[in-house]
Amino acid sequence: MSKINCWEFMKCGREPGGDRTAEFGVCPAAEDHSADGLNGGRNGGRICWAIAGTLCDGKIQGTFAEKRLLCFACDFFRQVKEEEGIGKFHVLKPGQVYSP
């Protein structure tokens, strides 16, 4: 079973070739090769909350520290966390440090 990435779940149109890239650009999560495979996603598609510049509520968001509360309440975050389960779920990218 293929796991859904954030741009598919949110239908934001910021994936490469998406219908909103002219307005907002390609989402950094869709292009973050260093996050490829984390939580079973393509690039940063299943760890978007840990990547600055993702889109939420029609606005480009900042760093994980700035957006964490909004992301932790997100249906997609909750779905990924449940699908991955304890011990496999990544909140941050390897080497990434949370600094409020």
MARSE-240017 format. One record per residue (C-alpha): residue in three letters; x, y, z. Coordinates in steps of 0.001 Angstrom, whole numbers, plus 500000, padded with zeros to 6 digits. Layout:
! MARSE-240017
NODE  rest    east   north      up
NODE   ALA       X       Y       Z
...
//
This chain:
! MARSE-240017
NODE  rest    east   north      up
NODE   MET  500000  500000  500000
NODE   SER  501367  503396  499007
NODE   LYS  501347  505963  501791
NODE   ILE  499802  509335  501052
NODE   ASN  502023  512434  501102
NODE   CYS  500962  515811  502510
NODE   TRP  500330  517456  499135
NODE   GLU  497984  514604  498220
NODE   PHE  496178  514727  501574
NODE   MET  495936  518529  501728
NODE   LYS  495407  519040  497990
NODE   CYS  497499  522219  498245
NODE   GLY  498705  522167  494633
NODE   ARG  502334  522881  495599
NODE   GLU  503801  519565  494438
NODE   PRO  506015  519746  491316
NODE   GLY  503640  520513  488435
NODE   GLY  500857  521459  490866
NODE   ASP  498246  524057  490029
NODE   ARG  499365  526533  492735
NODE   THR  503116  526528  492142
NODE   ALA  502947  529739  490111
NODE   GLU  501349  531470  493104
NODE   PHE  503253  529869  496020
NODE   GLY  506146  527956  494460
NODE   VAL  506927  524271  494858
NODE   CYS  506591  523174  498473
NODE   PRO  509913  522570  500240
NODE   ALA  508506  519275  501587
NODE   ALA  508014  518015  498025
NODE   GLU  511647  518798  497202
NODE   ASP  513424  517838  500442
NODE   HIS  515414  514803  499346
NODE   SER  517086  514562  502770
NODE   ALA  513712  513509  504212
NODE   ASP  512980  510895  501533
NODE   GLY  511515  507768  503075
NODE   LEU  510885  509225  506532
NODE   ASN  507522  508002  507794
NODE   GLY  507249  506159  504484
NODE   GLY  506894  509309  502387
NODE   ARG  508370  510693  499203
NODE   ASN  510893  513420  500006
NODE   GLY  509383  515381  502942
NODE   GLY  505818  514371  502152
NODE   ARG  505213  512622  505461
NODE   ILE  507286  514871  507716
NODE   CYS  506134  518246  506353
NODE   TRP  505730  519714  509851
NODE   ALA  509514  519530  510312
NODE   ILE  510200  521466  507100
NODE   ALA  510025  525253  506961
NODE   GLY  507976  526898  504219
NODE   THR  505078  524450  503975
NODE   LEU  501587  525801  503359
NODE   CYS  498828  525683  505984
NODE   ASP  495522  527538  506054
NODE   GLY  496528  529315  502853
NODE   LYS  499717  530756  504355
NODE   ILE  503344  529763  504017
NODE   GLN  504567  528672  507445
NODE   GLY  507904  529091  509207
NODE   THR  510113  526710  511153
NODE   PHE  508987  523690  513150
NODE   ALA  509336  525698  516381
NODE   GLU  507024  528382  515000
NODE   LYS  504372  526044  513621
NODE   ARG  504516  522998  515916
NODE   LEU  501238  523606  517776
NODE   LEU  499325  524093  514548
NODE   CYS  500934  520995  513053
NODE   PHE  500319  518793  516096
NODE   ALA  496593  519548  515729
NODE   CYS  496645  518735  511993
NODE   ASP  494634  515736  510756
NODE   PHE  497497  514710  508461
NODE   PHE  500061  514762  511298
NODE   ARG  497731  512605  513400
NODE   GLN  497157  510171  510524
NODE   VAL  500877  509720  509866
NODE   LYS  501587  509287  513573
NODE   GLU  498904  506593  513841
NODE   GLU  499981  504814  510644
NODE   GLU  503642  504706  511625
NODE   GLY  503103  503778  515256
NODE   ILE  505363  503954  518275
NODE   GLY  509023  503461  517514
NODE   LYS  508729  504181  513782
NODE   PHE  507212  507682  513763
NODE   HIS  509623  510570  513123
NODE   VAL  508672  513978  514536
NODE   LEU  511925  515552  513308
NODE   LYS  514418  514735  510586
NODE   PRO  517553  512918  511824
NODE   GLY  519978  515496  513195
NODE   GLN  517295  518183  513365
NODE   VAL  517127  519851  516763
NODE   TYR  514019  521415  518262
NODE   SER  514796  524857  519588
NODE   PRO  511794  526946  520741
//
